[in-house]
Amino acid sequence: MSWANRLSPAVKAVPPSGIRRFFDIAAEMKGVISLGVGEPDFITPWHIRESCMHGLHKGYTSYTSNYGLLELREEIVRTIYNNYQVTYDPRTEALVTVGVSEALDLAIRALLSPGDEVLIPEPCYVSYKACVTLAGGQPVPVPTTMEDEFRVTVEQLEKLVTPRTKVLLIGYPNNPTGAIMPKQELTAIAQFAKKYDLIVISDEIYADLTYEGTHTCFASLPEMRDRTILLNGFSKAYAMTGWRIGYALSNPDFIAAMNKIHQYTMLCAQEPSISFLLLKKPA
Ligand SMILES: Cc1ncc(COP(=O)(O)O)c(C=O)c1O
């Protein structure tokens, strides 16, 4: 009997990531520039690398709180407040994760029961559907078109929402299309979420790479803060893809539930990667 037959049906249902395979092939070829993965075209700025070295030198090499270093959570909520005027409690409403990737997986696993449906505008980041399937949920692709500049519309969502829909998973600015959603259109989406009592997972990892207009944080829209799990991280805006630091912000119930999974699986994000923050402390 093949060992593959013993795998979980959820794992069997998910195809391997084509883009990661392409990345691995390109990484081994000389003279090839890979445009396949979301990798900034410069390396992590020197002051971050230097302070990480300093942190390592000082011996910041241990586990942190499961929620992540409090200093980092404080900086994160301060930044979100400064940028979008949304307030979070760094002690109960912020979780530092191993990239947005882990935060996404935790959010989905914390929310879904088998068969729950998740509306996902497409084209979208490769992990969205896979994470939903792996969690026993049902991804429901919502097609977007070039004519609409790949922006999701309430009209499209209305066609696909059912009594089993629990979550709307959006990612703007979008990978791979680059689409951004004007505030007015996001507000309509927020009203839709409220109408059907949906939870919104908003992956805003490319927020700082908005080149036209200003980014609207979904959680900043009326009545959306507690209904939204806001995901962001350091990979793209700070050119820190390999450091694997992300975060989730939401109401205390969602964050505690995500932390429950995180504390038994990942434990915490890696402290040496973020020890640059500890430079503020006396040695
Ligand atoms: C839209 C989107 N979300 C999440 C991720 C994963 O980010 P991280 O490096 O923080 O895990 C990526 C990476 O390319 C992405 O494009």
The ligand as a Tripos MOL2 file, in Angstrom:
@<TRIPOS>MOLECULE
LIG
   16    16     1     0     0
SMALL
NO_CHARGES

@<TRIPOS>ATOM
      1 C1         -0.4510   38.8660    0.1100 C.3       1 LIG1
      2 C2          0.5600   38.1590    0.9310 C.ar      1 LIG1
      3 N1          0.2470   37.8150    2.1900 N.ar      1 LIG1
      4 C3          1.1210   37.1690    2.9670 C.ar      1 LIG1
      5 C4          2.3730   36.8230    2.5110 C.ar      1 LIG1
      6 C5          3.3110   36.1110    3.4370 C.3       1 LIG1
      7 O1          4.0570   37.0320    4.1240 O.3       1 LIG1
      8 P1          5.0630   36.6830    5.3090 P.3       1 LIG1
      9 O2          6.4410   36.7480    4.7380 O.co2     1 LIG1
     10 O3          4.8380   37.7470    6.3330 O.co2     1 LIG1
     11 O4          4.7030   35.3370    5.8140 O.co2     1 LIG1
     12 C6          2.7520   37.1710    1.2190 C.ar      1 LIG1
     13 C7          4.0710   36.7990    0.6830 C.2       1 LIG1
     14 O5          4.3810   36.9190   -0.4700 O.2       1 LIG1
     15 C8          1.8300   37.8540    0.4110 C.ar      1 LIG1
     16 O6          2.1180   38.2060   -0.8500 O.3       1 LIG1
@<TRIPOS>BOND
     1     1     2 1
     2     2     3 ar
     3     2    15 ar
     4     3     4 ar
     5     4     5 ar
     6     5     6 1
     7     5    12 ar
     8     6     7 1
     9     7     8 1
    10     8     9 2
    11     8    10 1
    12     8    11 1
    13    12    13 1
    14    12    15 ar
    15    13    14 2
    16    15    16 1
@<TRIPOS>SUBSTRUCTURE
     1 LIG1         1 GROUP 0 **** ****
